[in-house]
Amino acid sequence: MTMNPNAGTTSISTQAETRYGAGVYFRLPLSDALTRKSNIEIARLELEEAKAVKEQKIIEIRNLVISQYNLVVLNQSLLNILNKNRQSCEV
């Protein structure tokens, strides 16, 4: 419905208007935007630290296995020597 106040007339129009819109809305606090770079750097450093700790644990476990293996080999050798000594004493 349109109205012309100067002419004093009113007219009805049957024109239909359809409007569509699409958009994306982001809500990001300003503090997050400002500290994002430092948070990424902190996360990267934490990841590197975790990798270093993992490598250190691997080295420690490897050394422990080697020392335990050497101990088993030594004890086996000592047992063989003791068995030979016992057999010679029995003879």
MMTF fields as JSON, N, C-alpha, C and O atoms, coordinates in Angstrom:
{
  "mmtfVersion": "1.0.0",
  "mmtfProducer": "UNKNOWN",
  "numBonds": 363,
  "numAtoms": 364,
  "numGroups": 91,
  "numChains": 1,
  "numModels": 1,
  "chainsPerModel": [1],
  "groupsPerChain": [91],
  "chainIdList": ["A"],
  "bondAtomList": [4, 2, 8, 6, 12, 10, 16, 14, 20, 18, 24, 22, 28, 26, 32, 30, 36, 34, 40, 38, 44, 42, 48, 46, 52, 50, 56, 54, 60, 58, 64, 62, 68, 66, 72, 70, 76, 74, 80, 78, 84, 82, 88, 86, 92, 90, 96, 94, 100, 98, 104, 102, 108, 106, 112, 110, 116, 114, 120, 118, 124, 122, 128, 126, 132, 130, 136, 134, 140, 138, 144, 142, 148, 146, 152, 150, 156, 154, 160, 158, 164, 162, 168, 166, 172, 170, 176, 174, 180, 178, 184, 182, 188, 186, 192, 190, 196, 194, 200, 198, 204, 202, 208, 206, 212, 210, 216, 214, 220, 218, 224, 222, 228, 226, 232, 230, 236, 234, 240, 238, 244, 242, 248, 246, 252, 250, 256, 254, 260, 258, 264, 262, 268, 266, 272, 270, 276, 274, 280, 278, 284, 282, 288, 286, 292, 290, 296, 294, 300, 298, 304, 302, 308, 306, 312, 310, 316, 314, 320, 318, 324, 322, 328, 326, 332, 330, 336, 334, 340, 338, 344, 342, 348, 346, 352, 350, 356, 354, 360, 358],
  "bondOrderList": [1, 1, 1, 1, 1, 1, 1, 1, 1, 1, 1, 1, 1, 1, 1, 1, 1, 1, 1, 1, 1, 1, 1, 1, 1, 1, 1, 1, 1, 1, 1, 1, 1, 1, 1, 1, 1, 1, 1, 1, 1, 1, 1, 1, 1, 1, 1, 1, 1, 1, 1, 1, 1, 1, 1, 1, 1, 1, 1, 1, 1, 1, 1, 1, 1, 1, 1, 1, 1, 1, 1, 1, 1, 1, 1, 1, 1, 1, 1, 1, 1, 1, 1, 1, 1, 1, 1, 1, 1, 1],
  "groupList": [{"groupName": "MET", "atomNameList": ["N", "CA", "C", "O"], "elementList": ["N", "C", "C", "O"], "formalChargeList": [0, 0, 0, 0], "bondAtomList": [1, 0, 2, 1, 3, 2], "bondOrderList": [1, 1, 2], "singleLetterCode": "M", "chemCompType": "L-PEPTIDE LINKING"}, {"groupName": "THR", "atomNameList": ["N", "CA", "C", "O"], "elementList": ["N", "C", "C", "O"], "formalChargeList": [0, 0, 0, 0], "bondAtomList": [1, 0, 2, 1, 3, 2], "bondOrderList": [1, 1, 2], "singleLetterCode": "T", "chemCompType": "L-PEPTIDE LINKING"}, {"groupName": "ASN", "atomNameList": ["N", "CA", "C", "O"], "elementList": ["N", "C", "C", "O"], "formalChargeList": [0, 0, 0, 0], "bondAtomList": [1, 0, 2, 1, 3, 2], "bondOrderList": [1, 1, 2], "singleLetterCode": "N", "chemCompType": "L-PEPTIDE LINKING"}, {"groupName": "PRO", "atomNameList": ["N", "CA", "C", "O"], "elementList": ["N", "C", "C", "O"], "formalChargeList": [0, 0, 0, 0], "bondAtomList": [1, 0, 2, 1, 3, 2], "bondOrderList": [1, 1, 2], "singleLetterCode": "P", "chemCompType": "L-PEPTIDE LINKING"}, {"groupName": "ALA", "atomNameList": ["N", "CA", "C", "O"], "elementList": ["N", "C", "C", "O"], "formalChargeList": [0, 0, 0, 0], "bondAtomList": [1, 0, 2, 1, 3, 2], "bondOrderList": [1, 1, 2], "singleLetterCode": "A", "chemCompType": "L-PEPTIDE LINKING"}, {"groupName": "GLY", "atomNameList": ["N", "CA", "C", "O"], "elementList": ["N", "C", "C", "O"], "formalChargeList": [0, 0, 0, 0], "bondAtomList": [1, 0, 2, 1, 3, 2], "bondOrderList": [1, 1, 2], "singleLetterCode": "G", "chemCompType": "PEPTIDE LINKING"}, {"groupName": "SER", "atomNameList": ["N", "CA", "C", "O"], "elementList": ["N", "C", "C", "O"], "formalChargeList": [0, 0, 0, 0], "bondAtomList": [1, 0, 2, 1, 3, 2], "bondOrderList": [1, 1, 2], "singleLetterCode": "S", "chemCompType": "L-PEPTIDE LINKING"}, {"groupName": "ILE", "atomNameList": ["N", "CA", "C", "O"], "elementList": ["N", "C", "C", "O"], "formalChargeList": [0, 0, 0, 0], "bondAtomList": [1, 0, 2, 1, 3, 2], "bondOrderList": [1, 1, 2], "singleLetterCode": "I", "chemCompType": "L-PEPTIDE LINKING"}, {"groupName": "GLN", "atomNameList": ["N", "CA", "C", "O"], "elementList": ["N", "C", "C", "O"], "formalChargeList": [0, 0, 0, 0], "bondAtomList": [1, 0, 2, 1, 3, 2], "bondOrderList": [1, 1, 2], "singleLetterCode": "Q", "chemCompType": "L-PEPTIDE LINKING"}, {"groupName": "GLU", "atomNameList": ["N", "CA", "C", "O"], "elementList": ["N", "C", "C", "O"], "formalChargeList": [0, 0, 0, 0], "bondAtomList": [1, 0, 2, 1, 3, 2], "bondOrderList": [1, 1, 2], "singleLetterCode": "E", "chemCompType": "L-PEPTIDE LINKING"}, {"groupName": "ARG", "atomNameList": ["N", "CA", "C", "O"], "elementList": ["N", "C", "C", "O"], "formalChargeList": [0, 0, 0, 0], "bondAtomList": [1, 0, 2, 1, 3, 2], "bondOrderList": [1, 1, 2], "singleLetterCode": "R", "chemCompType": "L-PEPTIDE LINKING"}, {"groupName": "TYR", "atomNameList": ["N", "CA", "C", "O"], "elementList": ["N", "C", "C", "O"], "formalChargeList": [0, 0, 0, 0], "bondAtomList": [1, 0, 2, 1, 3, 2], "bondOrderList": [1, 1, 2], "singleLetterCode": "Y", "chemCompType": "L-PEPTIDE LINKING"}, {"groupName": "VAL", "atomNameList": ["N", "CA", "C", "O"], "elementList": ["N", "C", "C", "O"], "formalChargeList": [0, 0, 0, 0], "bondAtomList": [1, 0, 2, 1, 3, 2], "bondOrderList": [1, 1, 2], "singleLetterCode": "V", "chemCompType": "L-PEPTIDE LINKING"}, {"groupName": "PHE", "atomNameList": ["N", "CA", "C", "O"], "elementList": ["N", "C", "C", "O"], "formalChargeList": [0, 0, 0, 0], "bondAtomList": [1, 0, 2, 1, 3, 2], "bondOrderList": [1, 1, 2], "singleLetterCode": "F", "chemCompType": "L-PEPTIDE LINKING"}, {"groupName": "LEU", "atomNameList": ["N", "CA", "C", "O"], "elementList": ["N", "C", "C", "O"], "formalChargeList": [0, 0, 0, 0], "bondAtomList": [1, 0, 2, 1, 3, 2], "bondOrderList": [1, 1, 2], "singleLetterCode": "L", "chemCompType": "L-PEPTIDE LINKING"}, {"groupName": "ASP", "atomNameList": ["N", "CA", "C", "O"], "elementList": ["N", "C", "C", "O"], "formalChargeList": [0, 0, 0, 0], "bondAtomList": [1, 0, 2, 1, 3, 2], "bondOrderList": [1, 1, 2], "singleLetterCode": "D", "chemCompType": "L-PEPTIDE LINKING"}, {"groupName": "LYS", "atomNameList": ["N", "CA", "C", "O"], "elementList": ["N", "C", "C", "O"], "formalChargeList": [0, 0, 0, 0], "bondAtomList": [1, 0, 2, 1, 3, 2], "bondOrderList": [1, 1, 2], "singleLetterCode": "K", "chemCompType": "L-PEPTIDE LINKING"}, {"groupName": "CYS", "atomNameList": ["N", "CA", "C", "O"], "elementList": ["N", "C", "C", "O"], "formalChargeList": [0, 0, 0, 0], "bondAtomList": [1, 0, 2, 1, 3, 2], "bondOrderList": [1, 1, 2], "singleLetterCode": "C", "chemCompType": "L-PEPTIDE LINKING"}],
  "groupTypeList": [0, 1, 0, 2, 3, 2, 4, 5, 1, 1, 6, 7, 6, 1, 8, 4, 9, 1, 10, 11, 5, 4, 5, 12, 11, 13, 10, 14, 3, 14, 6, 15, 4, 14, 1, 10, 16, 6, 2, 7, 9, 7, 4, 10, 14, 9, 14, 9, 9, 4, 16, 4, 12, 16, 9, 8, 16, 7, 7, 9, 7, 10, 2, 14, 12, 7, 6, 8, 11, 2, 14, 12, 12, 14, 2, 8, 6, 14, 14, 2, 7, 14, 2, 16, 2, 10, 8, 6, 17, 9, 12],
  "groupIdList": [1, 2, 3, 4, 5, 6, 7, 8, 9, 10, 11, 12, 13, 14, 15, 16, 17, 18, 19, 20, 21, 22, 23, 24, 25, 26, 27, 28, 29, 30, 31, 32, 33, 34, 35, 36, 37, 38, 39, 40, 41, 42, 43, 44, 45, 46, 47, 48, 49, 50, 51, 52, 53, 54, 55, 56, 57, 58, 59, 60, 61, 62, 63, 64, 65, 66, 67, 68, 69, 70, 71, 72, 73, 74, 75, 76, 77, 78, 79, 80, 81, 82, 83, 84, 85, 86, 87, 88, 89, 90, 91],
  "secStructList": [7, 3, 3, 3, 6, 6, 6, 6, 3, 3, 3, 7, 7, 7, 7, 7, 7, 7, 7, 7, 7, 7, 7, 7, 7, 7, 7, 7, 7, 2, 2, 2, 2, 2, 2, 2, 2, 2, 2, 2, 2, 2, 2, 2, 2, 2, 2, 2, 2, 2, 2, 2, 2, 2, 2, 2, 2, 2, 2, 2, 2, 2, 2, 2, 2, 2, 2, 2, 2, 2, 2, 2, 2, 2, 2, 2, 2, 2, 2, 2, 2, 2, 2, 2, 2, 2, 2, 2, 2, 2, 7],
  "xCoordList": [0.851, 0.0, 0.889, 1.781, 0.665, 1.432, 0.473, -0.682, 0.97, 0.121, 0.864, 2.032, 0.212, 0.79, 0.11, -1.041, 0.804, 0.135, -0.153, -1.096, 0.614, 0.387, -0.863, -1.619, -1.078, -2.235, -3.442, -4.573, -3.208, -4.321, -4.86, -6.019, -4.051, -4.522, -3.782, -2.667, -4.427, -3.843, -3.965, -5.014, -2.872, -2.939, -2.376, -1.499, -2.893, -2.437, -1.668, -2.152, -0.485, 0.303, 0.475, 0.518, 0.571, 0.697, 2.096, 2.282, 3.055, 4.428, 5.018, 4.982, 5.547, 6.141, 7.655, 8.243, 8.252, 9.709, 10.237, 9.786, 11.192, 11.828, 13.321, 13.98, 13.815, 15.244, 15.84, 15.327, 16.925, 17.645, 19.04, 19.625, 19.548, 20.899, 21.59, 20.954, 22.865, 23.659, 24.923, 25.458, 25.378, 26.591, 27.169, 26.542, 28.352, 29.035, 29.35, 29.789, 29.116, 29.331, 30.348, 30.16, 31.413, 32.424, 32.415, 32.371, 32.458, 32.563, 33.854, 33.946, 34.834, 36.155, 36.565, 36.647, 36.821, 37.258, 38.583, 39.425, 38.744, 39.947, 41.191, 42.252, 41.068, 42.237, 42.706, 43.909, 41.762, 42.143, 42.87, 43.834, 42.424, 43.065, 44.477, 45.378, 44.672, 45.982, 46.974, 48.173, 46.476, 47.378, 47.484, 48.157, 46.857, 46.849, 48.264, 48.625, 49.055, 50.413, 51.272, 52.01, 51.175, 51.974, 51.468, 52.264, 50.159, 49.62, 50.11, 50.407, 50.198, 50.719, 52.183, 52.608, 52.951, 54.375, 54.544, 55.421, 53.716, 53.778, 53.447, 54.12, 52.422, 52.044, 53.155, 53.411, 53.823, 54.923, 56.093, 56.703, 56.402, 57.483, 57.14, 58.009, 55.886, 55.467, 55.586, 55.962, 55.27, 55.399, 56.861, 57.181, 57.741, 59.172, 59.693, 60.515, 59.218, 59.628, 59.16, 59.904, 57.935, 57.413, 58.225, 58.484, 58.623, 59.451, 60.812, 61.329, 61.395, 62.695, 62.586, 63.468, 61.513, 61.311, 61.146, 61.679, 60.405, 60.209, 61.54, 61.823, 62.357, 63.67, 64.552, 65.266, 64.5, 65.284, 64.819, 65.645, 63.518, 62.993, 63.409, 63.732, 63.402, 63.837, 65.301, 65.654, 66.137, 67.555, 67.721, 68.52, 66.963, 67.051, 66.625, 67.284, 65.542, 65.062, 66.068, 66.323, 66.638, 67.644, 68.848, 69.344, 69.316, 70.452, 70.11, 70.94, 68.899, 68.466, 68.417, 68.846, 67.898, 67.834, 69.233, 69.494, 70.124, 71.505, 72.179, 72.84, 72.018, 72.651, 72.049, 72.772, 70.728, 70.093, 70.572, 70.813, 70.708, 71.202, 72.623, 72.938, 73.474, 74.859, 74.902, 75.733, 74.019, 73.952, 73.531, 74.074, 72.567, 72.134, 73.276, 73.503, 73.989, 75.122, 76.204, 76.771, 76.492, 77.498, 77.077, 77.876, 75.827, 75.346, 75.344, 75.62, 75.044, 75.083, 76.519, 76.762, 77.444, 78.858, 79.317, 80.013, 78.94, 79.307, 78.673, 79.305, 77.454, 76.795, 77.506, 77.675, 77.918, 78.671, 79.997, 80.388, 80.677, 81.95, 81.719, 82.47, 80.678, 80.382, 80.012, 80.391, 79.285, 78.938, 80.178, 80.305, 81.08, 82.326, 83.15, 83.718, 83.219, 83.978, 83.343, 84.051, 82.063, 81.371, 81.599, 81.811, 81.55, 81.788, 83.226, 83.473, 84.167, 85.555, 85.785, 86.6, 85.063, 85.2, 84.591, 85.088, 83.547, 82.912, 83.776, 83.728, 84.543, 85.389, 86.564, 87.441],
  "yCoordList": [-1.169, 0.0, 1.221, 1.337, 2.118, 3.357, 4.53, 4.457, 5.594, 6.767, 8.004, 8.199, 8.815, 10.059, 11.198, 11.521, 11.822, 12.86, 14.141, 14.856, 14.449, 15.669, 15.543, 16.503, 14.367, 14.182, 13.705, 13.809, 13.181, 12.692, 11.373, 11.044, 10.62, 9.336, 8.199, 8.354, 7.07, 5.862, 4.779, 4.617, 4.026, 2.932, 1.662, 1.721, 0.539, -0.747, -1.434, -1.565, -1.859, -2.576, -4.022, -4.301, -4.914, -6.337, -6.844, -8.024, -5.974, -6.357, -7.055, -6.506, -8.241, -9.0, -8.904, -9.139, -8.568, -8.479, -9.593, -9.786, -10.312, -11.392, -11.098, -10.906, -11.07, -10.813, -11.941, -12.305, -12.478, -13.519, -13.016, -12.237, -13.455, -13.061, -14.206, -15.037, -14.23, -15.237, -14.577, -13.653, -15.052, -14.468, -15.363, -16.324, -15.026, -15.761, -14.768, -13.646, -15.202, -14.332, -14.987, -16.122, -14.272, -14.749, -13.848, -12.622, -14.491, -13.718, -14.139, -15.244, -13.282, -13.579, -12.461, -11.301, -12.804, -11.753, -11.14, -11.815, -9.887, -9.162, -9.759, -9.813, -10.202, -10.78, -12.049, -12.3, -12.86, -14.062, -13.709, -14.377, -12.687, -12.275, -11.755, -11.973, -11.073, -10.499, -11.536, -11.437, -12.525, -13.503, -14.791, -15.724, -14.872, -16.105, -16.511, -17.684, -15.56, -15.867, -16.411, -17.38, -15.791, -16.276, -17.633, -18.464, -17.868, -19.182, -20.272, -21.382, -19.976, -20.941, -21.227, -22.381, -20.215, -20.398, -21.219, -22.079, -20.961, -21.721, -23.191, -24.082, -23.446, -24.824, -25.52, -26.702, -24.817, -25.4, -25.748, -26.808, -24.858, -25.123, -26.298, -27.106, -26.391, -27.523, -28.833, -29.858, -28.801, -29.996, -30.417, -31.602, -29.452, -29.759, -30.311, -31.227, -29.757, -30.244, -31.685, -32.514, -31.978, -33.337, -34.321, -35.446, -33.892, -34.754, -34.995, -36.11, -33.958, -34.108, -35.05, -35.881, -34.926, -35.817, -37.255, -38.184, -37.433, -38.78, -39.38, -40.538, -38.609, -39.102, -39.453, -40.455, -38.628, -38.895, -40.186, -40.982, -40.405, -41.646, -42.86, -43.911, -42.717, -43.814, -44.163, -45.339, -43.161, -43.385, -44.062, -44.988, -43.599, -44.204, -45.672, -46.525, -45.962, -47.348, -48.208, -49.349, -47.676, -48.421, -48.756, -49.883, -47.781, -48.019, -49.042, -49.876, -48.973, -49.935, -51.348, -52.296, -51.496, -52.818, -53.358, -54.54, -52.508, -52.946, -53.392, -54.43, -52.621, -53.0, -54.286, -55.124, -54.455, -55.694, -56.887, -57.967, -56.693, -57.766, -58.155, -59.339, -57.16, -57.446, -58.18, -59.067, -57.818, -58.488, -59.953, -60.836, -60.206, -61.583, -62.389, -63.531, -61.818, -62.507, -62.799, -63.892, -61.844, -62.044, -63.157, -64.032, -63.123, -64.163, -65.54, -66.541, -65.6, -66.874, -67.397, -68.591, -66.513, -66.92, -67.403, -68.414, -66.699, -67.106, -68.449, -69.274, -68.671, -69.941, -71.083, -72.162, -70.858, -71.875, -72.196, -73.36, -71.181, -71.384, -72.174, -73.097, -71.805, -72.52, -73.979, -74.864, -74.233, -75.602, -76.421, -77.583, -75.801, -76.498, -76.802, -77.887, -75.84, -76.034, -77.164, -78.002, -77.173, -78.202, -79.594, -80.574, -79.653, -80.935, -81.41, -82.603, -80.473, -80.88, -81.316, -82.2, -80.692, -81.108, -82.481, -83.247, -82.798, -84.099, -85.206, -86.346, -84.886, -85.887, -86.099, -86.903],
  "zCoordList": [0.0, 0.0, 0.0, 0.84, -0.913, -0.994, -0.877, -1.294, -0.31, -0.091, -0.567, -0.229, -1.327, -1.816, -1.069, -1.364, -0.097, 0.689, -0.109, 0.228, -1.14, -1.927, -2.785, -2.938, -3.339, -4.218, -3.444, -3.92, -2.252, -1.453, -1.95, -1.699, -2.642, -3.164, -2.496, -1.997, -2.502, -1.95, -2.995, -3.619, -3.186, -4.146, -3.495, -2.633, -3.925, -3.409, -4.528, -5.652, -4.199, -5.191, -4.723, -3.525, -5.673, -5.351, -5.659, -5.953, -5.593, -5.867, -4.632, -3.531, -4.816, -3.715, -3.807, -4.863, -2.732, -2.69, -1.807, -0.678, -2.341, -1.589, -1.53, -2.552, -0.342, -0.158, 0.668, 1.727, 0.159, 0.869, 1.196, 0.444, 2.289, 2.664, 3.376, 4.024, 3.245, 3.933, 4.451, 3.838, 5.559, 6.118, 7.197, 7.643, 7.593, 8.643, 9.747, 9.496, 10.958, 12.1, 13.026, 13.465, 13.315, 14.255, 15.466, 15.364, 16.613, 17.838, 18.514, 19.047, 18.497, 19.023, 19.968, 19.565, 21.214, 22.137, 21.684, 21.09, 21.968, 21.553, 22.203, 21.58, 23.44, 24.12, 23.421, 23.341, 22.908, 22.177, 20.887, 20.512, 20.222, 18.972, 19.232, 18.421, 20.356, 20.661, 21.183, 20.922, 21.915, 22.526, 21.721, 22.159, 20.584, 19.791, 19.378, 19.476, 18.922, 18.454, 19.593, 19.412, 20.76, 21.891, 22.379, 22.817, 22.312, 22.699, 21.757, 22.2, 20.481, 19.512, 19.8, 19.733, 20.114, 20.424, 21.702, 21.773, 22.703, 23.952, 23.683, 24.201, 22.882, 22.556, 21.784, 22.015, 20.872, 20.116, 21.04, 20.901, 21.978, 22.929, 23.848, 24.174, 24.26, 25.091, 24.321, 24.89, 23.042, 22.213, 22.083, 22.178, 21.866, 21.782, 23.101, 23.11, 24.219, 25.536, 25.74, 26.264, 25.329, 25.464, 24.621, 25.049, 23.42, 22.575, 23.221, 23.175, 23.825, 24.488, 25.68, 25.896, 26.453, 27.6, 27.119, 27.725, 26.025, 25.467, 25.044, 25.351, 24.344, 23.912, 25.115, 25.093, 26.157, 27.366, 28.023, 28.47, 28.09, 28.676, 27.851, 28.405, 26.53, 25.665, 25.943, 26.025, 26.086, 26.379, 27.735, 27.876, 28.738, 30.069, 30.035, 30.63, 29.35, 29.262, 28.504, 28.891, 27.436, 26.667, 27.549, 27.523, 28.327, 29.219, 30.302, 30.661, 30.812, 31.822, 31.256, 31.914, 30.044, 29.412, 29.16, 29.384, 28.7, 28.439, 29.734, 29.763, 30.794, 32.068, 32.616, 33.154, 32.487, 32.95, 32.116, 32.656, 30.822, 29.952, 30.35, 30.465, 30.558, 30.961, 32.302, 32.498, 33.212, 34.496, 34.331, 34.995, 33.448, 33.183, 32.572, 32.969, 31.622, 30.99, 32.027, 32.036, 32.892, 33.939, 34.892, 35.226, 35.327, 36.248, 35.588, 36.249, 34.318, 33.605, 33.533, 33.711, 33.276, 33.24, 34.612, 34.71, 35.661, 37.012, 37.369, 38.029, 36.946, 37.207, 36.489, 37.057, 35.263, 34.519, 35.214, 35.299, 35.702, 36.402, 37.688, 38.003, 38.424, 39.663, 39.394, 40.162, 38.326, 37.966, 37.601, 37.986, 36.858, 36.499, 37.738, 37.858, 38.67, 39.902, 40.741, 41.299, 40.816, 41.586, 40.973, 41.687, 39.663, 38.984, 39.192, 39.367, 39.171, 39.384, 40.825, 41.09, 41.756, 43.149, 43.374, 44.199, 42.669, 42.813, 42.218, 42.68, 41.222, 40.572, 41.458, 41.139]
}
